Amino acid sequence: GPQCVCSWPKEGDSCTDLTIIPSFRADSSLVFKKNYYKKFNRDNPVYELSIEINPEYPRGFIVMFEGRNGFCSMYLDGNIFFDCMVSGEYTSREHSLSIQLDHWSLIRVYINYFSMSISVDNSVEVFDCSDIQDLNLDGSITFGSIPEGVNISGTNLEASSIPGFFGEIHPITLNDRKAKLKESQGVNVVSAKSRDLTEDYTSPCKKSPCGDDNTCYERASGHGCLC
């Protein structure tokens, strides 16, 4: 039957287990709030991100860094894209190496006021970064799905209808600081497990086990209900 709804990152029938490797199911999100990581601005002109991803689908939103005058986002659309919106001006950068499905890939992004390097499994490509010199990233950082309230009009996220990420993202390192899941807010994020997501896969929520007036979501084992 339905399981307990646990406080993130605890899970399991008795809410005694901890999520170790977060698994995202398209509508999942993992949020680190403002001031969790070092800001990126003229006083702190260096930003580094290192993550490993294990995607199950070739398209999906990975992460967004929010700021007072714009945002930067990274997503998968066959290849890795890194886009920025700064005071209404939009730019997009694409790494030429395709990402393999059901395979762990190491992604590193290094930004300063002059250049940006994107590394995919040690294949490094460098891009000009002069167009984002006025960017001030001092807001939340969200993994898995596009945060509500962010205006993505005129971006590839909107034009290509980039969906939420389907797969695993772990570990996450921001400016040499390994992010701790217990310091984040997780929605519909579960522990990774082996599962063959084929066309024959049936969601545990398909038969509406929580009733018509409640919300069902997938968990690492079975489902949970929001009542």
Secondary structure, DSSP 8 states (H G I E B T S, - for coil): --B----TTEESTTS-EE--SEEEESS-EEEE-TTSS--BBTTB-EEEEEEEEEESSSEEEEEEEEETTEEEEEEEESEEEEEEEETTEEEEEEEEEE--TTS-EEEEEEEESSEEEEEETTEEEEEE-GGGTT--B-S-EEESS--TT---TTSHHHHTT--B-EEEEEEEEETTEE--GGGSEEES-EE-------TT---TTTT-TT-TTSEEEE-SSSEEEE-
